Amino acid sequence: MTLALKLDALDALPRTPASDVKKLGWRGVMKSVAREGQVLVTHHDTPEAVILSAEAYAAILQALEAASAPQRSALEALQTEFDNTLAALRSADAGGRLRAVMDGPVALRGKVKAGASH
């Protein structure tokens, strides 16, 4: 079951003082949560906690997961590319291949090579 995710700013949430939570008990608080969606518990008018249903919490986690999926996908692709490069560098013939590249001729392809001798 998918719950539509609707989050309000703290100042827009229905408020209940902590003393009411104590007076109403858990059942009373959960009736407010069922009616309002979320309830902001305050202590001397200072926000202390937001109580929401387990279903709403699961929807928040699902939305966060969906929002971070593209970033995770890009990071996984980068990690795979890095792992492949690292594997090539760790191969037994990596040193020989590097020496062959360094000993070979340099192709400047029309670009100027800067240095003390040029």
N, C-alpha and C positions, 0 to 999 in steps of 0.2 A: 504494500500500500504506500503510495507516494503522497506526502503531505506538502501542500504549497507552502513555500518558505516565505514568511512575512515577519520581518524584524523591525521593530520600532526603536527609536532612540530612547535612552533611559527616561528622559523627561516626558516622553509621550506614553509611557507604560502606566497602566493602572497601579496605584500605590496602596500598600497596606503597611501600617506600622508593625514592628516586631511584637508589640504587646497584643495586637489583634491576632497574630499568628498563635500566640500562646493561648489567648482566650478561645479562638475558634477551633483550635486543634488542627491536626493534619487533614482530617476529612473536610473541614471547612475551607482550609486553604486550597485544597485540590478542587473543590467546587468552584472557587474563584478562578483557578487556573483553567478549568474546563470551560468556563464561561468567557473569560477574557483572553485566553491564549498564553499569556505570561503575566506574572505579577512581580512588581518591584517591592521588595521588603526594605523598609527604612528603619533607622534607629535615630531618633531625634531629628527627623527630616533629612538624614543623610543616607543615600543609597547604600545598601549593604549586600544585597543578593537579588538575583532574578530567579524566580522559580518558574519552570516550564515543564511541559509534559515530556516523557521519554520519547514520544513520537516526534515532537518538535525538535528535541535535541538530536535525534537520529537524522532528521531532515537537514539540520545545520551541518552535521558531519558529512552527509552526502553532498551537499552543495560545496563545501570546502574541498572535498575529494575531486569533484568535477572541475572546480576552478583551477586546481593545481595540476590536473592531468596533462595539459599541453606543456607546461614547464618541465614536468617530470619526464615526459616523452623526449623533449629536446635534450635534457640532461643525460638521459639513458643513451641517446644516439652519440652524444659527445664522449661519454664514457666508453662506449664500444669502440669508437674511432681511436681513442687514446690507448685502450687495451690492445688493439691490433698493432698500433705503432710500437708500443712497448714490447709486444711479443716478437716483432721483427728485430728489435734491438737486442733482445735476449737470446736470439738464435745463435747456434754455435759458429756460424760463418759471418756474424755481424761485423766483427773486427776486420776480417779480410775484405769484406765488401766496402767498408768505410775507407780502408787504406787504398783500395782500387779507385774509389771516387776521388780521394785527395791527391793521388799520384797522377791521375788522368789530366788531359788538357782542359783548360778553362774556356768555355764558349761564352764570349761576352755579348754576342748577338747585337752588336752595334752600340752597346752601352759602354761608357767609360769606366775603367776600373781605377778607383782612387787609392792612393797610397804614397809612401815616401819615395818609391822609385819611378813614379809616373808623373 
